[in-house]
Amino acid sequence: MKQQTQNAPDDQLLAVVERRSDRLRVVLVRKGDRPTVLETRDLNGSDQSGMLSWLESQRCADIRVILPASSTIVRQTTMPSGIPSHMIAALRLQAEGMFLGSIPSHRMGLALLPDTGDAERQGVILAWPNSQSTTRDFEFSPKQEKLIRYVPEVAAMIVLAAGDLPAVAADRRAGSIAIAMRSPKGLVLRATREAVGDDAASVEAWNDGLRNAIAETALNAGIEPARVAAIVAETEAASQQGKDTTTMLDPGIREILGAALQAKVDAATTDSDWWRDWAIPLAAAVVACGPLAELAKFKRLEEGAKSSNVEYLIRRYSDPARALRVCVAAVVVLGLAPIAFAWTRGKIIEWKLPESAGAFEKNQREIELRISHYRELGKRALPVAKILGDLACCTPDGIEIESIQVSANQGLIVRGISKAKSDTSAENLITEMASLMDASQVFEKTRTRWDPGDGRGVVKFDIEAPVVRPTLRSEFPELRDWSVKTLAQRKFGAAEEDDGGADIGATSAGGAASGARPTTEPAEITDAATNSATTAGDPTTLATASGSNDLAEKPSTSVSGPARGIGRRTEATAPKPATGADGGATSPSTSPSTATGTGATTPTTGSTGAGSGGGPAAAALANSVVPDSFTDEELRAMTRDQARGLLADFSRAKRRQDLDAETRKRIDDDFKRILEFLKSTT
């Protein structure tokens, strides 16, 4: 039976990890009285999983991560020489008094510096507050945290401090500064933090903060104030500047580190700068394997405490940047996921039923129309426009309707007069109209009453009929369907176009009969169905309720047409503008009242606007003159009454719809000039 080889972790292997800028630097060391450097690697800063996989393949069981100086607190104290265990206990009591229990023991390191032969020994207390975390740089799972411990950067500076100048390690990206300086008073350590920024002002502030930290360290070491400036200058001159780092080490750093460990790396013998570049992780390895090992055993979590998944999630997403990214992603998913799901579902249905999508949409529209139709019917309102259109198609030539009353309860009541036409008597026309109304199936049981005719053959009549099917679409023959061909067109022929506009009579007759073919879509109904149209004699009422005969004789009496008796005017019949004594046009200053005449200019010839109908007021507006422009001298020569009259002329001209843009602008400018003149003469 073959013995299976187990890749058990090697407790004698130690890995020291340092993050510098966007790189991960790893030193693999074998422990012993004199640690041996086996290998060094420089990895990408985002390849943390690759680093852990490599260390696992090397069977490394001890991983130490260097904490930046900005995350730690340094305290130094002195105590009489004695038994080391007693001195450590006393040092622990001093640490508890300094921090008052705010920092747990697994985030604190205590150590006695080597004995220098003096009566008192120095003790070092390093603390890692809970508020300071390496979450920004490293992300380890709870299982990995059990194998990982942390070494403060300032602890590595204890090994590197030598000579008269201080040892300095500063990282502007992390905002940390670690300084160690030996003096006759002993070793002085300093860990501080400065503001971080990329602009020129922030970089200059960072350099000033670094100089101040070096000066304060020199003063704490007992250096005379007169020499502090020189030491700062010498340190700055001897430092090595990187992209984000500043390092100042003793020139004999190779001998200092070489005495504490040995290196089996080829670069250690061929590259003269290798010892300086890797000085901090090498010094951290010396601290972790030597008498100062207690300063290199920091843990993020308390030993034996099991971190739950909830605690891990809270710790992982306590970083504001990561939490913000997660929130944005959640909002995007919750907002777009339903839309994407509905779109995908619709595409799948279209793919499965390619020919049914259009039919389904058409059926849905028909259902919506029916629902709207029945909703309108439920309001107990009548489609008055449609009923009037049906009535118009049932009205023979020779019937003049004077008034119409439509009510849901009383039905339809029509009053009018009938005139005999050729061989058809007035009474037969009334009977024919009643028969046509019953045949349309919109009305039924039509009742007629008429008075005896006068000598001219004119008969007054009343027709009453219940409205039984108000929404029924009756099929009228083409001879009585005024939406196909109006009565005016049948009697007088098709109207010719005049200046690009349709004939008013044809348009009005077509508009009056447009209700003969209503669509199946229910129109918006008002409560006018329960009100009387009006009494006879009102031109507006006659225009609204007139029959086909009225449309034939007065084609401009539709709802939007002009009042009875007002015809269109052409250029041939339009009167000429008023002229002065010299044969020219009368100026506004001499005769402002001439602008109000009825024959000043040609009215509009289009089917819309001021000249398209609407009663005497609309006809007067269509015939309003466009006043000529005037000079400032002519305006100042007017009286206030003349200016008011001219202002009224311009006001009427502004309401005309047939003016071009240049004329309209000129009228607006002159109108404003008259207003300014009237204001100035107040």
C-alpha positions as CSV (number, residue, x, y, z in Angstrom):
1,M,0.0,0.0,0.0
2,K,1.4,3.3,-1.1
3,Q,1.7,6.1,1.5
4,Q,-0.1,9.2,0.4
5,T,1.8,12.4,0.5
6,Q,0.0,15.0,2.5
7,N,0.7,18.7,1.8
8,A,0.6,19.7,5.4
9,P,1.4,23.4,6.2
10,D,5.0,24.1,7.3
11,D,5.1,26.0,10.6
12,Q,8.7,27.1,9.9
13,L,7.7,29.1,6.8
14,L,6.9,32.7,7.3
15,A,5.6,35.1,4.7
16,V,5.7,38.9,5.1
17,V,3.4,40.9,2.8
18,E,3.7,44.6,2.2
19,R,1.5,46.8,0.0
20,R,3.3,49.6,-1.8
21,S,1.3,51.8,-4.2
22,D,-0.5,49.3,-6.5
23,R,1.9,46.4,-5.9
24,L,2.0,43.5,-3.4
25,R,5.6,42.6,-2.2
26,V,6.0,39.1,-0.6
27,V,9.1,37.8,1.2
28,L,9.1,34.1,2.0
29,V,11.4,33.3,5.0
30,R,12.3,30.1,6.9
31,K,12.4,30.7,10.6
32,G,15.3,29.9,12.9
33,D,18.0,31.6,15.0
34,R,19.1,33.3,11.8
35,P,16.1,33.6,9.4
36,T,16.7,32.7,5.8
37,V,15.1,34.5,2.9
38,L,14.0,31.9,0.4
39,E,12.2,33.9,-2.2
40,T,10.7,37.3,-3.0
41,R,7.9,38.2,-5.3
42,D,6.4,41.4,-6.6
43,L,2.8,40.9,-7.6
44,N,-0.1,43.0,-8.9
45,G,-2.0,44.8,-6.2
46,S,-5.3,43.3,-7.4
47,D,-4.0,39.7,-7.5
48,Q,-4.6,39.0,-3.8
49,S,-6.1,35.6,-4.5
50,G,-3.1,34.7,-6.6
51,M,-0.8,35.6,-3.7
52,L,-2.7,33.4,-1.3
53,S,-2.7,30.5,-3.8
54,W,1.1,30.8,-4.2
55,L,1.7,30.8,-0.5
56,E,-0.7,27.8,-0.1
57,S,1.3,25.9,-2.7
58,Q,4.5,26.7,-0.7
59,R,2.8,25.2,2.4
60,C,3.3,28.5,4.3
61,A,1.4,28.4,7.6
62,D,2.3,31.9,8.9
63,I,1.4,35.1,7.1
64,R,2.3,38.5,8.4
65,V,0.9,41.7,6.8
66,I,2.6,45.0,7.4
67,L,0.3,47.7,8.9
68,P,0.9,51.3,7.7
69,A,2.1,53.6,10.4
70,S,-1.1,55.7,10.0
71,S,-3.1,52.8,11.5
72,T,-1.1,52.4,14.7
73,I,-0.4,54.3,17.9
74,V,3.1,54.3,19.5
75,R,3.8,54.9,23.2
76,Q,7.2,54.6,24.8
77,T,8.0,54.4,28.5
78,T,11.0,53.7,30.8
79,M,11.2,51.3,33.8
80,P,13.8,50.0,36.2
81,S,15.7,46.9,35.2
82,G,14.3,43.7,36.7
83,I,12.9,40.3,35.9
84,P,11.6,40.4,32.3
85,S,8.2,38.9,33.2
86,H,7.7,41.5,35.9
87,M,8.7,44.3,33.6
88,I,6.2,43.0,30.9
89,A,3.4,42.9,33.5
90,A,4.2,46.4,34.6
91,L,4.3,47.5,30.9
92,R,0.8,46.0,30.4
93,L,-0.6,47.9,33.4
94,Q,0.8,51.1,31.9
95,A,-0.8,50.2,28.6
96,E,-4.2,49.7,30.2
97,G,-3.9,53.0,32.0
98,M,-3.0,54.8,28.7
99,F,-5.9,53.4,26.7
100,L,-8.4,52.7,29.5
101,G,-9.5,49.4,27.9
102,S,-10.6,51.0,24.6
103,I,-8.2,48.7,22.6
104,P,-8.5,44.9,23.1
105,S,-5.4,42.8,23.8
106,H,-5.3,41.1,20.4
107,R,-4.8,44.5,18.8
108,M,-2.0,45.5,21.2
109,G,1.8,44.6,21.3
110,L,4.2,45.1,24.2
111,A,8.0,44.6,24.1
112,L,11.2,45.6,26.0
113,L,13.9,47.1,23.9
114,P,17.4,45.4,24.2
115,D,19.3,46.3,27.3
116,T,21.9,49.0,26.7
117,G,23.5,48.8,30.1
118,D,21.7,51.8,31.5
119,A,19.8,51.7,34.8
120,E,16.5,52.0,33.0
121,R,15.1,50.1,30.1
122,Q,12.8,51.3,27.4
123,G,9.4,49.7,26.8
124,V,7.4,50.0,23.6
125,I,3.6,49.9,23.4
126,L,2.0,49.6,20.0
127,A,-1.8,49.7,19.5
128,W,-4.1,49.1,16.5
129,P,-7.5,50.9,17.2
130,N,-10.7,49.3,16.0
131,S,-11.5,52.3,14.0
132,Q,-8.3,51.8,11.9
133,S,-8.6,48.9,9.4
134,T,-6.8,47.6,6.4
135,T,-10.1,46.9,4.6
136,R,-9.1,49.3,1.8
137,D,-5.9,47.3,1.1
138,F,-6.7,43.7,2.0
139,E,-9.8,41.5,2.0
140,F,-9.4,38.2,3.8
141,S,-12.2,35.7,4.7
142,P,-12.8,34.7,8.3
143,K,-11.0,31.4,7.6
144,Q,-7.9,33.2,6.3
145,E,-8.0,35.7,9.2
146,K,-7.1,32.8,11.5
147,L,-3.7,32.3,9.7
148,I,-2.9,36.0,9.2
149,R,-1.3,38.3,11.7
150,Y,-0.2,41.9,11.4
151,V,3.1,43.7,11.9
152,P,3.1,47.5,12.5
153,E,5.5,49.3,10.1
154,V,6.9,51.2,13.0
155,A,8.1,47.9,14.6
156,A,10.2,47.2,11.6
157,M,11.8,50.7,11.9
158,I,13.3,49.6,15.3
159,V,15.7,47.2,13.3
160,L,16.4,49.9,10.7
161,A,17.3,52.7,13.1
162,A,21.1,53.3,13.1
163,G,23.5,56.2,12.7
164,D,23.0,59.9,13.5
165,L,20.2,60.5,11.0
166,P,16.7,59.1,11.5
167,A,15.3,56.2,9.5
168,V,12.2,57.3,7.6
169,A,9.5,55.4,5.7
170,A,6.7,57.6,4.3
171,D,3.8,56.6,2.0
172,R,1.8,59.5,0.6
173,R,-0.9,57.1,-0.8
174,A,-1.6,55.8,2.7
175,G,-0.9,59.1,4.4
176,S,1.5,57.4,6.9
177,I,4.9,58.4,8.2
178,A,7.1,56.1,10.3
179,I,10.3,57.5,11.9
180,A,12.9,55.8,14.2
181,M,16.0,57.6,15.6
182,R,18.7,56.5,18.0
183,S,20.2,59.0,20.4
184,P,22.0,59.1,23.7
185,K,18.6,59.2,25.3
186,G,17.6,56.0,23.6
187,L,15.4,55.0,20.7
188,V,12.7,57.4,19.6
189,L,9.8,56.1,17.6
190,R,7.1,58.1,15.8
191,A,4.1,57.0,13.8
192,T,1.9,59.8,12.4
193,R,-0.6,60.5,9.7
194,E,-0.9,63.4,7.2
195,A,-3.6,64.5,4.8
196,V,-3.7,62.9,1.4
197,G,-4.2,64.7,-1.9
198,D,-3.0,64.7,-5.5
199,D,-3.1,68.4,-6.3
200,A,0.0,70.6,-6.0
201,A,-1.1,72.2,-2.7
202,S,-1.7,68.8,-1.1
203,V,1.7,67.5,-2.2
204,E,3.4,70.6,-0.8
205,A,1.5,70.3,2.5
206,W,2.5,66.6,2.7
207,N,6.2,67.5,2.3
208,D,5.9,70.2,5.0
209,G,4.2,67.7,7.3
210,L,7.1,65.2,6.7
211,R,9.7,67.8,7.6
212,N,7.8,68.8,10.8
213,A,7.6,65.2,11.9
214,I,11.4,64.7,11.4
215,A,12.1,67.9,13.3
216,E,9.8,66.9,16.2
217,T,11.4,63.4,16.4
218,A,14.9,65.0,16.5
219,L,13.7,67.3,19.4
220,N,12.3,64.3,21.3
221,A,15.6,62.5,20.8
222,G,17.4,65.4,22.7
223,I,19.0,67.0,19.6
224,E,19.9,70.6,20.2
225,P,17.4,73.0,18.5
226,A,20.2,74.6,16.5
227,R,21.0,71.3,14.8
228,V,17.5,70.3,14.1
229,A,17.2,72.2,10.8
230,A,20.5,70.7,9.6
231,I,19.4,67.2,10.4
232,V,16.1,67.8,8.6
233,A,18.1,69.0,5.5
234,E,20.5,66.1,5.6
235,T,17.7,63.6,6.0
236,E,15.8,65.2,3.0
237,A,19.0,65.2,0.9
238,A,19.8,61.5,1.7
239,S,16.2,60.2,1.2
240,Q,15.1,58.3,-1.9
241,Q,11.9,59.6,-3.6
242,G,9.5,57.2,-5.3
243,K,6.2,57.8,-7.0
244,D,4.3,57.9,-3.6
245,T,7.0,56.9,-1.1
246,T,9.9,58.5,0.6
247,T,12.6,56.4,2.3
248,M,15.7,57.4,4.2
249,L,17.9,54.5,5.5
250,D,21.4,54.2,6.8
251,P,24.0,53.6,4.0
252,G,25.0,50.5,5.8
253,I,21.6,48.9,5.7
254,R,23.0,45.8,4.0
255,E,25.3,45.1,6.9
256,I,22.6,45.8,9.5
257,L,20.1,43.4,7.9
258,G,22.8,40.9,6.8
259,A,23.8,40.4,10.4
260,A,20.2,39.5,11.4
261,L,19.3,37.2,8.5
262,Q,20.8,35.5,5.4
263,A,19.4,35.6,1.9
264,K,19.4,32.9,-0.8
265,V,18.0,35.2,-3.4
266,D,20.2,35.9,-6.4
267,A,19.3,39.6,-6.4
268,A,20.7,39.9,-2.9
269,T,24.2,39.5,-4.2
270,T,23.9,41.0,-7.7
271,D,21.7,44.1,-7.0
272,S,23.2,46.7,-4.7
273,D,19.8,48.3,-4.1
274,W,18.0,45.1,-3.3
275,W,18.5,45.3,0.5
276,R,17.3,48.9,0.5
277,D,14.2,48.2,-1.6
278,W,13.1,45.2,0.5
279,A,14.3,46.7,3.8
280,I,10.9,47.1,5.5
281,P,9.6,43.5,4.9
282,L,13.0,42.1,5.7
283,A,13.1,44.1,9.0
284,A,9.6,42.9,9.8
285,A,10.7,39.3,9.3
286,V,13.6,39.9,11.8
287,V,11.1,41.3,14.3
288,A,8.7,38.4,13.9
289,C,11.5,35.8,14.5
290,G,13.4,37.7,17.2
291,P,12.9,38.9,20.8
292,L,10.5,41.6,19.6
293,A,8.1,39.0,18.3
294,E,5.3,40.3,20.5
295,L,5.1,43.4,18.4
296,A,4.3,41.3,15.3
297,K,1.3,39.3,16.5
298,F,-1.6,41.6,16.0
299,K,-4.9,40.1,15.0
300,R,-7.9,41.6,13.4
301,L,-10.3,39.3,15.3
302,E,-10.1,38.1,18.9
303,E,-8.5,34.6,19.2
304,G,-11.2,32.0,19.6
305,A,-14.1,34.3,18.6
306,K,-16.0,33.0,15.6
307,S,-17.1,35.6,13.2
308,S,-20.7,35.0,11.8
309,N,-21.7,35.6,8.2
310,V,-23.6,38.7,9.3
311,E,-20.5,40.2,10.9
312,Y,-18.5,39.4,7.9
313,L,-21.0,41.1,5.6
314,I,-21.1,44.2,7.9
315,R,-17.4,44.4,8.0
316,R,-17.0,43.8,4.3
317,Y,-19.6,46.5,3.3
318,S,-18.6,49.0,5.9
319,D,-16.5,50.7,3.3
320,P,-18.6,53.6,1.9
321,A,-17.3,53.1,-1.7
322,R,-18.2,49.4,-1.8
323,A,-21.6,50.0,-0.1
324,L,-22.4,52.8,-2.7
325,R,-21.5,50.4,-5.6
326,V,-23.8,47.7,-4.1
327,C,-26.6,50.2,-3.7
328,V,-26.3,51.5,-7.2
329,A,-26.3,47.9,-8.6
330,A,-29.3,47.0,-6.5
331,V,-31.3,50.0,-7.8
332,V,-30.4,49.3,-11.4
333,V,-31.4,45.6,-11.0
334,L,-34.7,46.4,-9.2
335,G,-35.6,49.2,-11.7
336,L,-34.6,47.4,-15.0
337,A,-35.3,43.8,-14.1
338,P,-39.1,44.0,-14.4
339,I,-38.8,45.9,-17.7
340,A,-36.3,43.4,-19.1
341,F,-38.5,40.5,-18.0
342,A,-41.6,41.9,-19.6
343,W,-39.7,42.7,-22.8
344,T,-38.3,39.1,-22.9
345,R,-41.7,37.6,-22.2
346,G,-43.2,39.7,-25.1
347,K,-40.5,38.6,-27.5
348,I,-41.0,34.9,-26.5
349,I,-44.8,35.2,-27.2
350,E,-44.1,36.9,-30.5
351,W,-41.7,34.1,-31.4
352,K,-44.2,31.4,-30.5
353,L,-47.2,33.2,-32.0
354,P,-45.8,35.4,-34.8
355,E,-49.2,35.8,-36.6
356,S,-51.3,36.3,-33.5
357,A,-49.7,39.4,-32.0
358,G,-51.4,41.9,-34.4
359,A,-54.8,40.1,-34.0
360,F,-54.5,40.2,-30.3
361,E,-53.7,43.9,-30.2
362,K,-56.6,44.6,-32.5
363,N,-59.0,42.6,-30.3
364,Q,-57.7,44.4,-27.3
365,R,-58.5,47.8,-28.9
366,E,-62.0,46.6,-29.9
367,I,-62.6,45.5,-26.3
368,E,-61.5,48.9,-25.0
369,L,-63.7,50.7,-27.5
370,R,-66.7,48.6,-26.5
371,I,-66.0,49.3,-22.8
372,S,-65.8,53.0,-23.5
373,H,-69.0,52.7,-25.6
374,Y,-71.0,51.1,-22.9
375,R,-69.6,53.5,-20.3
376,E,-71.0,56.4,-22.3
377,L,-74.3,54.6,-22.7
378,G,-74.4,54.1,-18.9
379,K,-74.4,57.9,-18.4
380,R,-77.9,58.1,-19.9
381,A,-76.7,60.7,-22.4
382,L,-77.6,61.0,-26.0
383,P,-75.2,61.5,-28.9
384,V,-76.8,64.8,-30.0
385,A,-74.5,65.4,-32.9
386,K,-75.1,62.0,-34.3
387,I,-78.9,62.3,-33.9
388,L,-78.9,65.7,-35.6
389,G,-76.9,64.1,-38.5
390,D,-79.5,61.3,-38.8
391,L,-82.3,63.9,-38.7
392,A,-80.7,65.9,-41.5
393,C,-80.6,62.9,-43.8
394,C,-84.3,62.3,-43.1
395,T,-85.3,65.9,-44.0
396,P,-86.6,66.3,-47.6
397,D,-86.0,69.3,-49.7
398,G,-88.7,71.9,-48.9
399,I,-88.6,71.5,-45.1
400,E,-87.4,74.3,-43.0
401,I,-86.6,73.4,-39.3
402,E,-87.1,76.2,-36.8
403,S,-86.3,74.4,-33.5
404,I,-85.2,71.0,-32.3
405,Q,-85.5,69.6,-28.8
406,V,-83.7,66.4,-27.8
407,S,-84.3,64.7,-24.5
408,A,-83.6,61.2,-23.2
409,N,-87.1,61.2,-21.6
410,Q,-89.2,63.1,-24.2
411,G,-87.4,62.1,-27.3
412,L,-87.2,64.3,-30.4
413,I,-89.4,67.3,-31.0
414,V,-89.0,69.2,-34.3
415,R,-90.9,72.4,-35.3
416,G,-90.7,74.0,-38.7
417,I,-92.4,74.9,-41.9
418,S,-93.0,73.0,-45.1
419,K,-93.2,74.5,-48.5
420,A,-94.7,72.8,-51.5
421,K,-92.1,71.7,-54.2
422,S,-93.2,71.3,-57.8
423,D,-95.7,68.5,-57.7
424,T,-95.3,67.6,-54.0
425,S,-97.5,69.3,-51.5
426,A,-96.3,70.6,-48.2
427,E,-98.3,67.9,-46.3
428,N,-96.7,65.1,-48.3
429,L,-93.3,66.4,-47.5
430,I,-94.1,66.2,-43.8
431,T,-95.4,62.7,-44.1
432,E,-92.4,61.7,-46.1
433,M,-90.0,63.1,-43.4
434,A,-91.9,61.0,-40.7
435,S,-91.6,57.9,-42.9
436,L,-87.9,58.4,-43.4
437,M,-87.3,58.9,-39.7
438,D,-89.1,55.6,-38.9
439,A,-87.1,53.9,-41.7
440,S,-83.8,54.9,-40.1
441,Q,-84.7,52.8,-37.0
442,V,-83.1,55.5,-34.9
443,F,-86.7,56.9,-34.3
444,E,-90.0,55.0,-34.2
445,K,-93.7,55.8,-33.9
446,T,-93.2,59.3,-35.3
447,R,-96.2,61.5,-34.8
448,T,-96.9,64.6,-36.9
449,R,-99.2,67.6,-36.5
450,W,-99.6,70.5,-38.9
451,D,-101.8,73.6,-39.3
452,P,-103.7,74.4,-42.4
453,G,-101.6,76.0,-45.0
454,D,-101.8,79.7,-46.0
455,G,-102.3,81.1,-49.4
456,R,-98.6,80.6,-50.3
457,G,-98.7,76.9,-49.5
458,V,-96.6,77.1,-46.4
459,V,-97.6,74.7,-43.6
460,K,-96.3,74.9,-40.0
461,F,-95.8,71.5,-38.4
462,D,-94.6,69.6,-35.3
463,I,-93.0,66.1,-35.3
464,E,-92.5,64.1,-32.2
465,A,-90.6,60.8,-32.1
466,P,-89.0,58.7,-29.3
467,V,-85.2,58.1,-29.8
468,V,-85.0,54.3,-29.4
469,R,-81.6,53.5,-30.9
470,P,-79.4,56.6,-30.6
471,T,-76.1,54.8,-31.4
472,L,-77.4,52.8,-34.4
473,R,-75.5,53.5,-37.6
474,S,-78.2,53.9,-40.2
475,E,-77.4,53.1,-43.8
476,F,-78.7,56.0,-45.8
477,P,-78.8,55.9,-49.6
478,E,-76.3,58.1,-51.4
479,L,-79.0,60.5,-52.6
480,R,-79.8,61.5,-49.0
481,D,-76.3,61.1,-47.4
482,W,-75.1,64.7,-47.2
483,S,-71.6,63.5,-46.1
484,V,-71.1,62.1,-49.6
485,K,-72.5,65.1,-51.5
486,T,-74.0,68.2,-49.9
487,L,-77.4,69.5,-51.0
488,A,-75.8,72.8,-52.2
489,Q,-73.4,70.8,-54.4
490,R,-76.4,68.8,-55.8
491,K,-78.4,71.9,-56.6
492,F,-75.7,74.3,-57.7
493,G,-72.8,72.1,-58.6
494,A,-69.4,71.7,-57.0
495,A,-68.0,75.0,-55.6
496,E,-64.8,76.3,-57.2
497,E,-61.7,77.0,-55.1
498,D,-61.1,80.7,-54.5
499,D,-57.6,81.8,-53.4
500,G,-56.8,78.3,-52.1
501,G,-59.8,78.1,-49.8
502,A,-63.0,75.9,-50.2
503,D,-66.4,77.5,-50.9
504,I,-68.1,78.6,-47.7
505,G,-71.5,77.2,-48.7
506,A,-70.1,73.8,-49.6
507,T,-68.0,73.6,-46.4
508,S,-70.9,74.7,-44.2
509,A,-73.4,72.2,-45.8
510,G,-70.8,69.4,-45.5
511,G,-70.2,70.3,-41.9
512,A,-74.0,70.3,-41.1
513,A,-74.4,66.9,-42.6
514,S,-71.2,65.4,-41.2
515,G,-73.2,63.7,-38.5
516,A,-74.9,61.4,-41.1
517,R,-72.1,58.9,-40.8
518,P,-70.8,58.8,-37.3
519,T,-68.1,56.4,-36.4
520,T,-68.6,53.5,-34.0
521,E,-66.5,55.3,-31.4
522,P,-68.8,57.1,-29.0
523,A,-68.4,60.8,-29.1
524,E,-67.9,62.9,-25.9
525,I,-71.5,63.8,-24.9
526,T,-72.5,66.8,-22.9
527,D,-75.6,67.5,-21.0
528,A,-77.0,69.5,-23.9
529,A,-79.1,66.4,-24.8
530,T,-81.7,67.4,-22.2
531,N,-81.9,71.0,-23.2
532,S,-83.9,72.7,-26.0
533,A,-82.0,73.8,-29.0
534,T,-83.5,77.4,-28.9
535,T,-86.7,79.2,-30.1
536,A,-87.3,80.2,-33.7
537,G,-86.1,83.5,-35.0
538,D,-82.5,83.3,-33.5
539,P,-80.0,83.1,-36.4
540,T,-77.7,80.9,-34.3
541,T,-80.5,78.5,-33.5
542,L,-81.5,78.3,-37.2
543,A,-77.9,77.7,-38.1
544,T,-77.7,74.8,-35.6
545,A,-81.1,73.2,-36.3
546,S,-81.8,74.0,-39.9
547,G,-82.9,71.2,-42.3
548,S,-81.6,70.4,-45.8
549,N,-83.8,73.0,-47.5
550,D,-82.3,75.7,-45.2
551,L,-78.9,74.4,-46.1
552,A,-79.7,74.6,-49.8
553,E,-81.1,78.1,-49.7
554,K,-78.6,79.5,-47.2
555,P,-75.4,77.3,-47.4
556,S,-73.5,79.6,-45.0
557,T,-75.8,78.9,-42.0
558,S,-73.8,76.0,-40.5
559,V,-72.6,76.2,-36.9
560,S,-69.3,77.7,-37.9
561,G,-70.6,79.8,-40.9
562,P,-71.6,83.5,-40.9
563,A,-75.1,84.7,-40.1
564,R,-77.8,84.8,-42.6
565,G,-77.6,87.6,-45.2
566,I,-73.8,88.1,-45.0
567,G,-72.1,86.9,-48.2
568,R,-68.4,86.7,-49.2
569,R,-66.9,89.6,-50.8
570,T,-64.4,89.4,-53.7
571,E,-61.8,91.8,-54.9
572,A,-64.0,92.8,-57.8
573,T,-66.8,94.0,-55.5
574,A,-64.7,95.4,-52.7
575,P,-64.8,99.2,-52.4
576,K,-61.6,101.1,-52.9
577,P,-59.7,102.7,-50.0
578,A,-60.6,106.3,-49.1
579,T,-58.4,108.9,-50.9
580,G,-57.5,112.4,-49.9
581,A,-58.0,115.6,-51.9
582,D,-54.7,115.0,-53.7
583,G,-55.7,111.6,-54.9
584,G,-53.5,109.7,-52.4
585,A,-54.4,107.5,-49.5
586,T,-55.7,109.4,-46.5
587,S,-53.1,109.5,-43.8
588,P,-53.9,108.5,-40.2
589,S,-53.0,112.0,-38.9
590,T,-55.6,113.7,-41.1
591,S,-58.4,111.2,-41.0
592,P,-58.0,108.4,-38.5
593,S,-61.7,107.6,-38.5
594,T,-61.5,106.4,-42.1
595,A,-59.8,103.3,-40.8
596,T,-63.1,102.0,-39.5
597,G,-64.9,102.1,-42.8
598,T,-66.3,98.9,-44.3
599,G,-64.7,99.2,-47.7
600,A,-61.1,100.0,-46.8
601,T,-59.6,96.8,-48.1
602,T,-60.4,93.3,-49.3
603,P,-61.4,90.8,-46.6
604,T,-59.8,87.3,-46.3
605,T,-60.8,84.7,-48.8
606,G,-59.9,81.6,-46.9
607,S,-62.3,79.3,-45.2
608,T,-60.9,80.1,-41.7
609,G,-60.0,83.2,-39.8
610,A,-61.8,86.4,-39.5
611,G,-63.4,86.4,-42.9
612,S,-64.7,82.8,-42.8
613,G,-68.1,83.7,-41.1
614,G,-69.4,83.8,-37.6
615,G,-72.0,86.7,-37.8
616,P,-71.9,90.4,-38.4
617,A,-69.0,90.9,-36.0
618,A,-66.8,88.4,-37.9
619,A,-67.8,90.0,-41.2
620,A,-66.9,93.5,-39.9
621,L,-63.5,92.1,-38.7
622,A,-62.9,90.5,-42.2
623,N,-63.5,94.0,-43.8
624,S,-61.3,95.8,-41.3
625,V,-58.6,98.0,-43.0
626,V,-54.9,97.5,-42.5
627,P,-53.8,101.1,-41.5
628,D,-50.8,102.6,-43.2
629,S,-47.7,103.3,-41.2
630,F,-47.0,106.8,-39.9
631,T,-44.1,108.9,-38.9
632,D,-43.3,110.2,-35.4
633,E,-44.0,113.7,-36.5
634,E,-47.5,112.7,-37.7
635,L,-48.1,110.9,-34.4
636,R,-47.1,113.9,-32.3
637,A,-49.4,116.1,-34.3
638,M,-52.5,114.0,-33.4
639,T,-54.9,114.7,-30.5
640,R,-55.6,112.1,-27.9
641,D,-58.9,111.3,-29.5
642,Q,-57.3,110.8,-32.9
643,A,-54.7,108.5,-31.4
644,R,-57.3,106.5,-29.6
645,G,-59.2,106.0,-32.9
646,L,-56.1,105.0,-34.7
647,L,-55.3,102.5,-31.8
648,A,-58.7,100.9,-32.3
649,D,-58.0,100.5,-36.0
650,F,-54.7,98.8,-35.4
651,S,-56.3,96.6,-32.7
652,R,-58.9,95.3,-35.2
653,A,-56.2,94.8,-37.8
654,K,-54.1,92.7,-35.4
655,R,-57.0,90.2,-35.1
656,R,-57.0,89.4,-38.9
657,Q,-55.7,86.0,-39.8
658,D,-54.7,86.6,-43.4
659,L,-51.7,88.9,-42.8
660,D,-48.2,88.0,-43.7
661,A,-45.4,88.0,-41.1
662,E,-43.9,91.4,-42.2
663,T,-47.2,93.2,-42.1
664,R,-48.1,91.7,-38.7
665,K,-44.8,92.8,-37.3
666,R,-45.3,96.4,-38.7
667,I,-48.8,96.5,-37.2
668,D,-47.5,95.4,-33.8
669,D,-44.7,98.0,-33.8
670,D,-47.0,100.8,-34.7
671,F,-49.5,99.6,-32.1
672,K,-46.8,99.9,-29.4
673,R,-45.8,103.3,-30.6
674,I,-49.4,104.6,-30.2
675,L,-49.6,103.1,-26.7
676,E,-46.3,104.8,-25.8
677,F,-47.6,108.1,-27.2
678,L,-50.9,107.9,-25.1
679,K,-48.9,107.1,-22.0
680,S,-46.6,110.0,-22.5
681,T,-49.6,112.4,-22.9
682,T,-51.3,111.3,-19.8
